[in-house]
Amino acid sequence: MSDYARRMILGDEFPPIGVVYDGTEYWLWDGFHRMAAAKQAGLATIAAELTEGTWRDALLLSVGANKVHGQRRWWPDAMRAAVMLLQDEEWGAWPDDQIAKLVGIGASEVAELRRSHPRLTWSRLSGGTTRRLVRRAEAAYDPMVGRRA
């Protein structure tokens, strides 16, 4: 049993988990360890802060979670969060300092990631849909169909 689960059984109070509700689904964005511990402890309820939004809102909130509290994020996890943002069509267009502030790393680290991870890019298709292209050497491939884009 985890330390969190033991502490919950003993009655320790924890901060509420963070959840986004999109009208149909609930998206947990903060408190994954607390949620798992509550299940392990057999608790039927857990305190939660609920906000309305979308899955993307929950995803964006999650990359900023645990910078200064809870189960502190490891530096490699923060770097992966920054790469995830850089790979997104909308968020990847944000300035380095904005991404850095959100995930809790330096702007120079985001700039280096942007330079060293050019493999994934985004391409607009007719009709406004978006697809991800994988870059290998000088060619771009659509991973969904396995041929050059």
Secondary structure, DSSP 8 states (H G I E B T S, - for coil): --HHHHHHHTT-----EEEEE-SS-EEEEE-HHHHHHHHHTT-S---EEEEE--HHHHHHHHHHTTSSSSS---HHHHHHHHHHHHHSTTGGGS-HHHHHHHHTS-HHHHHHHHHH-TTEEEEE-GGG-EEEEEEETTEEEETTTTEE-
